[in-house]
């Protein structure tokens, strides 16, 4: 394979017969190779620059995280926490980049070590490769040790979301009871009869399953002169209740239970959340006899 020095065209044959692209011909014999050739430092320089750049990027991200924290500039654990934050921020970019750098860097370093007459700067190449590997191991270590804490934070965030929806729904239900002397019969009743200027009630209802809401009418034993009578009767919630306040059918709901699906997003499993009487708990805790355990859906004892 011959490369024309004039146009760069590649062809098979001697240049003395002329380039097949531009027609240029050799005017003499090729120059002999020099007696002494200086080794190349390009590969070592590439490894050094790659390692230094990775170290600088990670160090800058750590300093930025420390500045955002604002405290503990001279504390060891504050720098460790900042390094953990930087590791999580760079995980999707730094890990693939460093994998490529280490793979190609290993091949370049091996070529420098095996051909010392052609390439120089073995120590600088080794330093750059070690720097890249150190940062990669440090990021992997800091991410690994913080995974349990991140998982706990994720669980706390999900629990906070459930509690936010529960408190919004509970406040709306209490407001409904204050207005109409009964809890709403269903979600539609709450949407239609409660003002929602900021949309918080609608947002909470959209995130909840209507099948998880169970209003109940409290039962009480009717008595006359302290003598029990046969059967049970519905207790009126308020003596001031009017026909306008009582919902359709004349039944006033005095309690409610709200069940929210857990991780599987399926209602009716043990990971559900259940809220009643102002308390929100996991169904697994309620089933063990915790606060808030109640009867099954909509059962009125006779």
PEZI-V126188 format. One record per residue. OMEGA is omega in whole degrees, 0 to 359 (999 if undefined). Layout:
BEGIN
omega
OMEGA
OMEGA
END
This chain:
BEGIN
omega
180
178
180
179
181
184
179
181
180
180
177
181
181
180
179
178
177
178
181
180
184
178
180
181
176
182
180
179
178
181
178
178
180
181
180
178
177
178
181
177
184
182
177
178
179
179
180
180
180
179
179
179
179
179
181
180
181
179
179
178
177
179
178
178
178
178
179
176
173
182
172
181
183
179
182
184
175
177
176
179
178
177
176
178
179
179
180
179
185
191
185
180
188
184
176
181
181
175
179
181
180
181
178
179
177
179
178
179
179
179
178
182
183
181
183
180
181
185
178
179
181
181
178
177
179
179
179
180
178
179
178
180
180
179
179
179
180
179
179
180
182
176
182
183
181
179
178
179
178
178
177
177
178
178
179
179
178
179
178
177
177
182
178
178
180
182
177
180
181
178
178
180
178
176
177
180
179
182
191
177
178
174
181
180
179
181
182
178
180
179
188
191
178
175
182
186
183
178
182
179
179
179
179
181
179
181
182
177
180
180
180
180
183
175
182
174
182
181
178
180
176
183
176
183
176
178
181
176
179
178
181
180
177
180
176
185
183
179
181
181
179
179
180
183
184
179
181
181
177
182
179
179
184
178
174
178
180
180
182
180
181
185
184
179
180
182
175
178
185
180
179
171
181
181
176
180
177
184
175
181
172
181
178
177
179
181
178
178
181
181
175
179
185
180
182
190
168
183
175
182
179
999
END
